[in-house]
Amino acid sequence: MSASRNVTLQIGDEGTVSKSKQIVLFGINLSKLTTTAQFLLYVVGVFVFYLIYGYLLELIFTLEGMEAHGWYLTLVQFLYYAAFAVIQILLTKRSIRKKIPWCTYFIIAFLTVGTMGFSNSSVGYLNYPTQVIFKSCKLIPVMIGSVIILGKRYSPLEVIACLCMSIGLIWFTLADSTVQPEFQLIGVLLVSSALLCDAIIGNVQEGAMKKYQEGTTHVVLYSYSLGFFIILIGLLCTNKLFAGISFAMEHPWEVYGRASLFSLAGFCGVQVVLQLVSQFGALVAVTVTTCRKAVTICLSFFLFAKPFTLQYLWGGLLVVIGIYISIYAKNFKDRPLSFIITLQKLFIFIQRYFSPRISHYGKKDSIGILQV
C-alpha cells in the first residue's frame, strides 16, 4: 500500500509538483500533491491510526493477568504485521525481493523488537500517562542518534524546539500521573529500554531506506518477520511461550481479536511513519508522533472524567511553542525574519490551505512557506 521509488520532488510555481518520482500510500498515488499536502496527509494518518492503536492496546491490558504476557502479545502483533505486509505486496503485484542487506534488516528487527516489546510490556506495569512521560523524551535521543549515525547537524532553534516539546509533554502528563499513580520500577525499566531503541531505530531506517531505495512495505515485511523469530526464540528460552498460548486460549477475543484490530491500525500507522521518515527525516517523524501523544492525553479529558489542573495548560503551551519554533527553524534558516512577520506568514499559510481553492493561472508563489 505504501511505496516510494526514486524520490525527488521539486516545487514549482503556486505549489505545483514536478513529477520525478512516484509516491504511493495505500495504493493511492500522492506524487501530484505538493510536499506540504503530503506532509499534512501523513500527519492525519499518524494521528488517526495511532489513536486507535493506543486505545485498543490499553484496552487489552485491562484484562486481568495480561501484564505477564506482554511479549506474547508482541509476538502475535509481529505475526499480524508480517501477514499484512505479504497481503499488501500481493495485492499491489510487486516483487517480494528485498534491497536492504540481511545484516541491516537484522539490526532493524532487533531494535523494532525492543521498541515494541518493551513498550507493550510496560503498559502492564505503568498507567498510560506515566509511560508517555518517558516516551515523550525521545525527541532528544533521536536528535542525538541522527547526529551520531547520520552525521546530521541541527540549529540551536531546532534543539530548543525539541526541548520545549519534551518538557511540555512531560509537564502535561506528569499532572495526569499524579492523579492516578501506578508506579512500578519494572515498568520504568521496560519503557526506558524501549526509549533507547527508539532513539536509534528511526535513524537506521532512514539511512537504509534512502541508501537502498527500499519500499516501506518491504521494510515492514522483513523487519517484523525477523522480529517474530527473535521473540519466538526468546519466549522459548524463558519458557513463556506456552503460558502465553494457554492464557490467550482462555481469552481468545480479548487477545487475538483485539490484537488483530490494533495490529491493523498499527500496521497502517507504521506505513505512514516510515513514509514520513523516508521523505522528511527521523526528527520530523518523531516530532509528529510526539505531538500525537499530547492529543491522546487531551482526548482522554473528553472521553473520561478527569480532574483538571493548570499544569495541563502550561504543558500544552510549551508543546505549541515547540511546534512553532520547529516550523520557524525549518523554514527560515537562511532568512532571519521577525516574530510578527513569521506569525503573519503562518496565518497566511493556514488560510491558503483551508480556504476554497482559486486558480491563479500560473501566478508565482510569493509566500513560499512551510515546504517541509
LUMNULUM-751894 format. One line per field, with one value per residue (C-alpha): residue in three letters; chain; z, y, x. Coordinates in nm, 4 decimals, padded with zeros to 6 digits. Layout:
resn (ALA_...)
chain (A_...)
pz (Z_...)
py (Y_...)
px (X_...)
***
This chain:
resn (MET_SER_ALA_SER_ARG_ASN_VAL_THR_LEU_GLN_ILE_GLY_ASP_GLU_GLY_THR_VAL_SER_LYS_SER_LYS_GLN_ILE_VAL_LEU_PHE_GLY_ILE_ASN_LEU_SER_LYS_LEU_THR_THR_THR_ALA_GLN_PHE_LEU_LEU_TYR_VAL_VAL_GLY_VAL_PHE_VAL_PHE_TYR_LEU_ILE_TYR_GLY_TYR_LEU_LEU_GLU_LEU_ILE_PHE_THR_LEU_GLU_GLY_MET_GLU_ALA_HIS_GLY_TRP_TYR_LEU_THR_LEU_VAL_GLN_PHE_LEU_TYR_TYR_ALA_ALA_PHE_ALA_VAL_ILE_GLN_ILE_LEU_LEU_THR_LYS_ARG_SER_ILE_ARG_LYS_LYS_ILE_PRO_TRP_CYS_THR_TYR_PHE_ILE_ILE_ALA_PHE_LEU_THR_VAL_GLY_THR_MET_GLY_PHE_SER_ASN_SER_SER_VAL_GLY_TYR_LEU_ASN_TYR_PRO_THR_GLN_VAL_ILE_PHE_LYS_SER_CYS_LYS_LEU_ILE_PRO_VAL_MET_ILE_GLY_SER_VAL_ILE_ILE_LEU_GLY_LYS_ARG_TYR_SER_PRO_LEU_GLU_VAL_ILE_ALA_CYS_LEU_CYS_MET_SER_ILE_GLY_LEU_ILE_TRP_PHE_THR_LEU_ALA_ASP_SER_THR_VAL_GLN_PRO_GLU_PHE_GLN_LEU_ILE_GLY_VAL_LEU_LEU_VAL_SER_SER_ALA_LEU_LEU_CYS_ASP_ALA_ILE_ILE_GLY_ASN_VAL_GLN_GLU_GLY_ALA_MET_LYS_LYS_TYR_GLN_GLU_GLY_THR_THR_HIS_VAL_VAL_LEU_TYR_SER_TYR_SER_LEU_GLY_PHE_PHE_ILE_ILE_LEU_ILE_GLY_LEU_LEU_CYS_THR_ASN_LYS_LEU_PHE_ALA_GLY_ILE_SER_PHE_ALA_MET_GLU_HIS_PRO_TRP_GLU_VAL_TYR_GLY_ARG_ALA_SER_LEU_PHE_SER_LEU_ALA_GLY_PHE_CYS_GLY_VAL_GLN_VAL_VAL_LEU_GLN_LEU_VAL_SER_GLN_PHE_GLY_ALA_LEU_VAL_ALA_VAL_THR_VAL_THR_THR_CYS_ARG_LYS_ALA_VAL_THR_ILE_CYS_LEU_SER_PHE_PHE_LEU_PHE_ALA_LYS_PRO_PHE_THR_LEU_GLN_TYR_LEU_TRP_GLY_GLY_LEU_LEU_VAL_VAL_ILE_GLY_ILE_TYR_ILE_SER_ILE_TYR_ALA_LYS_ASN_PHE_LYS_ASP_ARG_PRO_LEU_SER_PHE_ILE_ILE_THR_LEU_GLN_LYS_LEU_PHE_ILE_PHE_ILE_GLN_ARG_TYR_PHE_SER_PRO_ARG_ILE_SER_HIS_TYR_GLY_LYS_LYS_ASP_SER_ILE_GLY_ILE_LEU_GLN_VAL)
chain (A_A_A_A_A_A_A_A_A_A_A_A_A_A_A_A_A_A_A_A_A_A_A_A_A_A_A_A_A_A_A_A_A_A_A_A_A_A_A_A_A_A_A_A_A_A_A_A_A_A_A_A_A_A_A_A_A_A_A_A_A_A_A_A_A_A_A_A_A_A_A_A_A_A_A_A_A_A_A_A_A_A_A_A_A_A_A_A_A_A_A_A_A_A_A_A_A_A_A_A_A_A_A_A_A_A_A_A_A_A_A_A_A_A_A_A_A_A_A_A_A_A_A_A_A_A_A_A_A_A_A_A_A_A_A_A_A_A_A_A_A_A_A_A_A_A_A_A_A_A_A_A_A_A_A_A_A_A_A_A_A_A_A_A_A_A_A_A_A_A_A_A_A_A_A_A_A_A_A_A_A_A_A_A_A_A_A_A_A_A_A_A_A_A_A_A_A_A_A_A_A_A_A_A_A_A_A_A_A_A_A_A_A_A_A_A_A_A_A_A_A_A_A_A_A_A_A_A_A_A_A_A_A_A_A_A_A_A_A_A_A_A_A_A_A_A_A_A_A_A_A_A_A_A_A_A_A_A_A_A_A_A_A_A_A_A_A_A_A_A_A_A_A_A_A_A_A_A_A_A_A_A_A_A_A_A_A_A_A_A_A_A_A_A_A_A_A_A_A_A_A_A_A_A_A_A_A_A_A_A_A_A_A_A_A_A_A_A_A_A_A_A_A_A_A_A_A_A_A_A_A_A_A_A_A_A_A_A_A_A_A_A_A_A_A_A_A_A_A_A_A_A_A_A_A_A_A_A_A_A_A_A_A_A_A_A_A_A_A_A_A_A)
pz (00.0000_00.0518_-00.1720_-00.2663_-00.5737_-00.6809_-00.4757_-00.5744_-00.5601_-00.6964_-00.6014_-00.8837_-00.9161_-00.6948_-00.5153_-00.8215_-00.8217_-01.0966_-01.1134_-01.0999_-00.8728_-00.7684_-00.4127_-00.3324_00.0034_00.0485_-00.3289_-00.3832_-00.5943_-00.3986_-00.6473_-00.7792_-00.4343_-00.3045_-00.0405_00.2231_00.1271_00.1534_00.4940_00.6240_00.4943_00.6782_00.9973_00.9791_00.9179_01.2165_01.4461_01.3335_01.3234_01.6426_01.8439_01.7591_01.8275_02.1702_02.2770_02.1834_02.3367_02.6685_02.6465_02.6035_02.9218_03.1250_03.1143_03.4486_03.4207_03.0800_03.2200_03.2394_02.8672_02.7061_02.4991_02.3732_02.2606_02.0764_01.9087_01.7851_01.6718_01.4692_01.3009_01.2005_01.0660_00.8519_00.7175_00.6345_00.4502_00.2398_00.1506_00.0567_-00.1713_-00.3425_-00.3957_-00.5475_-00.7626_-00.6658_-00.6278_-00.2823_-00.3365_-00.0841_-00.1423_00.2092_00.3242_00.5789_00.8400_00.8280_00.8453_01.1493_01.3256_01.2360_01.3514_01.6799_01.7501_01.6477_01.8893_02.1664_02.0880_02.0643_02.3035_02.5932_02.5253_02.5156_02.8317_03.0203_02.9779_03.2165_03.4927_03.4352_03.3742_03.0284_03.1282_03.3149_03.0069_02.7928_03.0289_02.9300_02.5622_02.5041_02.5771_02.2634_02.0585_02.2209_02.1831_01.8221_01.7518_01.9199_01.7327_01.3961_01.4657_01.5572_01.2972_01.0020_01.0773_01.0771_01.2263_01.3830_01.4558_01.8111_01.7345_01.6450_01.9686_02.1650_01.9858_02.0881_02.4459_02.4651_02.3263_02.5502_02.8657_02.7765_02.7301_03.0490_03.2421_03.0794_03.1543_03.4975_03.6170_03.4984_03.6565_03.9967_03.9749_03.9195_04.0240_03.9457_03.9658_03.9446_03.8909_03.6390_03.4220_03.4270_03.3228_03.0378_02.8955_02.9330_02.7267_02.4621_02.4623_02.3980_02.0988_01.9753_01.9782_01.7216_01.5024_01.3173_01.2020_01.0982_00.8979_00.7359_00.6347_00.4967_00.3057_00.1400_00.0573_-00.0952_-00.2104_-00.0294_-00.0105_00.3296_00.2862_00.2362_00.5459_00.7464_00.5992_00.6585_00.9870_01.1511_01.0121_01.1584_01.4755_01.5069_01.5169_01.7601_02.0034_01.9450_02.0409_02.3444_02.4661_02.4167_02.6121_02.9007_02.9000_02.8491_02.5061_02.6136_02.9132_02.6737_02.4386_02.7289_02.8550_02.5056_02.4550_02.7686_02.6330_02.2508_02.1619_02.4180_02.2959_01.9310_01.8284_01.9725_01.8742_01.5100_01.5206_01.6971_01.4781_01.1659_01.2975_01.3966_01.0589_00.8761_01.1205_01.0616_00.6858_00.7309_00.9768_00.7518_00.4584_00.6798_00.7799_00.4178_00.2874_00.5807_00.8176_01.1580_01.3622_01.1791_01.2159_01.5888_01.6262_01.4703_01.6792_01.9965_01.9264_01.8744_02.2327_02.3587_02.1596_02.3065_02.6559_02.5588_02.4200_02.7465_02.9116_02.6733_02.6893_03.0604_03.3689_03.4998_03.7294_03.5626_03.6822_03.5367_03.4798_03.1762_03.0353_03.0846_02.9445_02.6388_02.5800_02.5872_02.3220_02.0999_02.1428_02.0493_01.7347_01.6327_01.6897_01.4907_01.1960_01.2156_01.2282_00.9315_00.7001_00.7764_00.8356_00.5797_00.6171_00.9645_00.9972_01.2888_01.5158_01.3867_01.0203_01.0866_01.2584_00.9650_00.7154_00.9290_00.9302_00.5513_00.5080_00.7188_00.5334_00.1947_00.2747_00.4433_00.2142_-00.1194_-00.3970_-00.6644_-00.9863_-01.0282_-01.3843_-01.3177_-01.0846_-00.8914_-00.5241_-00.3203_00.0177_-00.0168_00.3414_00.5117_00.2218_00.4686)
py (00.0000_00.2311_00.2751_00.5333_00.4925_00.7275_01.0105_01.3662_01.6330_01.9836_02.2578_02.4893_02.7914_02.8064_02.4836_02.2572_01.9493_01.8482_01.4737_01.2963_01.0109_00.8133_00.8154_00.5653_00.5229_00.2545_00.2183_00.5919_00.7909_01.1012_01.2243_01.5046_01.6551_01.9305_01.8471_02.0297_01.8456_01.5123_01.6099_01.7103_01.3835_01.1856_01.3813_01.2995_00.9334_00.9168_01.0729_00.8584_00.5209_00.5601_00.6993_00.3793_00.1759_00.3295_00.2891_-00.0800_-00.1556_-00.0045_-00.1881_-00.5234_-00.4680_-00.4092_-00.7895_-00.9297_-01.1239_-00.9765_-00.7897_-01.1163_-01.1847_-00.8590_-01.0278_-01.2941_-01.0152_-00.8589_-01.1960_-01.2066_-00.8455_-00.9126_-01.2111_-00.9936_-00.7221_-00.9705_-01.1197_-00.7749_-00.6860_-01.0047_-00.9388_-00.5815_-00.6844_-00.9483_-00.7024_-00.4427_-00.7124_-00.6070_-00.8180_-00.9577_-00.9316_-00.7111_-00.4499_-00.3861_-00.6438_-00.9092_-00.7759_-00.4318_-00.5876_-00.7881_-00.4671_-00.3012_-00.6116_-00.6263_-00.2570_-00.2990_-00.5894_-00.3769_-00.0726_-00.2511_-00.5388_-00.3278_-00.0638_-00.3182_-00.4875_-00.1596_-00.0921_-00.3788_-00.2114_00.1617_00.3736_00.5288_00.8876_00.7643_00.5711_00.8817_01.0811_00.8634_00.8095_01.1813_01.2345_01.0515_01.3713_01.4430_01.0951_01.0759_01.4051_01.2785_00.9478_01.1227_01.3290_01.0208_00.7755_01.0027_01.2920_01.5458_01.8920_02.0848_02.4530_02.5873_02.6685_02.3047_02.1933_02.4427_02.3208_01.9617_02.0647_02.2697_01.9892_01.7254_01.9384_02.0422_01.6837_01.5721_01.8557_01.7844_01.4126_01.4489_01.6197_01.3188_01.0672_01.2316_01.1811_00.8053_00.6961_00.3299_00.3422_00.0217_00.0096_-00.2771_-00.0663_00.2184_-00.0180_-00.1570_00.1782_00.3153_00.0219_00.0987_00.4614_00.3642_00.1510_00.4357_00.6703_00.4552_00.2816_00.5849_00.6907_00.3363_00.3029_00.6424_00.5710_00.2234_00.3288_00.6219_00.4282_00.1235_00.2862_00.0199_00.0463_00.0833_-00.2353_-00.4422_-00.2835_-00.3873_-00.7405_-00.8296_-00.6465_-00.7827_-01.1339_-01.1440_-00.9851_-01.2580_-01.5266_-01.3250_-01.3005_-01.6658_-01.7815_-01.5536_-01.6893_-02.0477_-01.9838_-01.8254_-02.0889_-01.8206_-01.9240_-02.1987_-01.9976_-01.7166_-01.9564_-02.1058_-01.7614_-01.6489_-01.9614_-01.8724_-01.5214_-01.5569_-01.2383_-01.0190_-01.1340_-01.2414_-01.0425_-00.7075_-00.7747_-00.8104_-00.4707_-00.2826_-00.4566_-00.3413_00.0151_-00.0108_-00.1589_00.1310_00.3714_00.2156_00.2611_00.6301_00.6833_00.5053_00.7173_01.0238_00.9129_00.8431_01.1850_01.4202_01.2528_01.0873_01.4083_01.5340_01.1933_01.1823_01.5407_01.4402_01.1238_01.3143_01.5735_01.2850_01.1749_01.5179_01.4922_01.1450_01.2882_01.5790_01.3407_01.1500_01.4541_01.4293_01.0511_01.0003_01.2100_01.3554_01.6435_01.9485_02.1493_02.4444_02.2130_02.0785_02.4309_02.5216_02.1882_02.2301_02.5837_02.4600_02.1988_02.4654_02.6898_02.3972_02.3315_02.6963_02.7128_02.3909_02.5369_02.8591_02.6791_02.4503_02.7164_03.0301_02.9063_03.1429_03.4284_03.5855_03.7233_03.8982_03.7174_03.9187_03.8556_03.4846_03.4699_03.6563_03.4082_03.1158_03.2649_03.3118_02.9513_02.8194_03.0434_02.9213_02.5518_02.5708_02.8206_02.7354_02.6770_02.9509_02.9144_03.1723_03.0748_03.0211_03.3151_03.2698_03.1821_03.4868_03.3195_03.0040_02.8882_02.5565_02.3464_02.0765)
px (00.0000_00.2908_00.5908_00.8470_01.0619_01.3439_01.2017_01.2880_01.0176_01.0591_00.8168_00.7278_00.5007_00.1940_00.2802_00.2746_00.4949_00.7326_00.6959_01.0298_00.9224_00.6220_00.4949_00.2201_00.0474_-00.2214_-00.2464_-00.3046_-00.0585_00.0450_00.3052_00.0846_00.0331_00.2565_00.5162_00.3118_-00.0072_00.1753_00.3128_-00.0310_-00.1783_00.0899_00.0216_-00.3502_-00.2690_-00.0334_-00.2922_-00.5869_-00.4135_-00.2141_-00.5044_-00.6937_-00.3807_-00.3242_-00.6861_-00.7022_-00.3625_-00.4646_-00.7979_-00.6195_-00.4194_-00.7345_-00.7680_-00.6559_-00.3295_-00.2391_00.0632_00.2580_00.2096_00.3171_00.5873_00.3448_00.1116_00.4054_00.4735_00.1122_00.1384_00.4544_00.2864_-00.0097_00.2245_00.4182_00.0922_-00.0482_00.2738_00.2600_-00.1053_-00.0211_00.2652_00.0471_-00.2375_-00.0066_00.1634_00.5123_00.8227_00.8870_01.2625_01.4431_01.7157_01.8477_02.1085_02.0117_02.2533_02.0885_01.7437_01.8508_01.9568_01.6250_01.4341_01.6228_01.5535_01.1883_01.1523_01.2997_01.0871_00.7529_00.8149_00.9394_00.6730_00.3878_00.5109_00.5416_00.1677_00.1006_00.3032_00.2561_-00.0503_-00.0584_00.0372_00.3457_00.4538_00.4066_00.6306_00.9232_00.8374_00.7809_01.1510_01.2630_01.2879_01.6218_01.7807_01.6574_01.8320_02.1499_02.1231_02.0823_02.3945_02.5993_02.4619_02.3785_02.6146_02.3298_02.3624_02.0771_02.0439_02.0072_01.6424_01.5707_01.7347_01.5236_01.2098_01.2784_01.3470_01.0257_00.8117_00.9666_00.9445_00.5893_00.4732_00.6481_00.4853_00.1489_00.1490_00.3075_-00.0098_-00.2094_00.0252_-00.0153_-00.3909_-00.3662_-00.0161_00.0556_00.4317_00.6385_01.0133_00.9964_00.7679_01.0196_01.2991_01.0872_00.9807_01.3369_01.4645_01.2007_01.3148_01.6770_01.5737_01.3527_01.6482_01.8294_01.5729_01.4374_01.7817_01.8814_01.5584_01.6046_01.9636_01.8845_01.5720_01.7468_02.0632_01.8938_01.5649_01.3638_00.9845_00.8189_00.6137_00.9285_01.0848_00.7782_00.7742_01.1379_01.1939_00.8793_00.9292_01.2787_01.1471_00.8840_01.1525_01.3648_01.0719_00.9772_01.3270_01.3215_00.9869_01.1032_01.4233_01.2304_00.9505_00.6847_00.5549_00.3146_00.1971_00.1056_-00.0737_-00.2706_-00.3748_-00.4780_-00.6903_-00.8850_-00.9495_-00.9410_-01.1292_-00.9526_-00.6096_-00.6370_-00.9453_-00.8432_-00.4822_-00.5871_-00.7606_-00.4863_-00.2253_-00.4092_-00.4170_-00.0513_00.0459_-00.1159_00.0470_00.3891_00.3442_00.2694_00.5552_00.8072_00.6936_00.7306_01.0804_01.1743_01.0671_01.1148_01.3619_01.3542_01.3369_01.0271_00.8606_00.9279_00.8053_00.4718_00.4358_00.5230_00.2521_00.0101_00.0742_-00.0326_-00.3562_-00.4155_-00.3985_-00.6266_-00.8883_-00.8890_-01.0477_-01.3411_-01.3747_-01.3127_-01.3808_-01.0544_-00.9576_-00.8071_-00.5084_-00.3185_-00.0205_-00.2054_-00.2335_00.1326_00.2486_00.0278_00.1553_00.5154_00.4299_00.2699_00.5742_00.7988_00.5951_00.6163_00.9931_01.0342_00.8379_01.0358_01.3722_01.2961_01.1593_01.3569_01.7117_01.8600_01.6090_01.6058_01.2515_01.0897_00.8457_00.5468_00.6277_00.6659_00.3262_00.1748_00.3164_00.1977_-00.1529_-00.1458_-00.0317_-00.3207_-00.5654_-00.4419_-00.4760_-00.8157_-00.9866_-01.1581_-00.9051_-00.8877_-00.6944_-00.4164_-00.3253_00.0443_00.0960_00.4165_00.4060_00.5064_00.4787_00.6831_00.6414_00.6274_00.7508_00.8632)
***
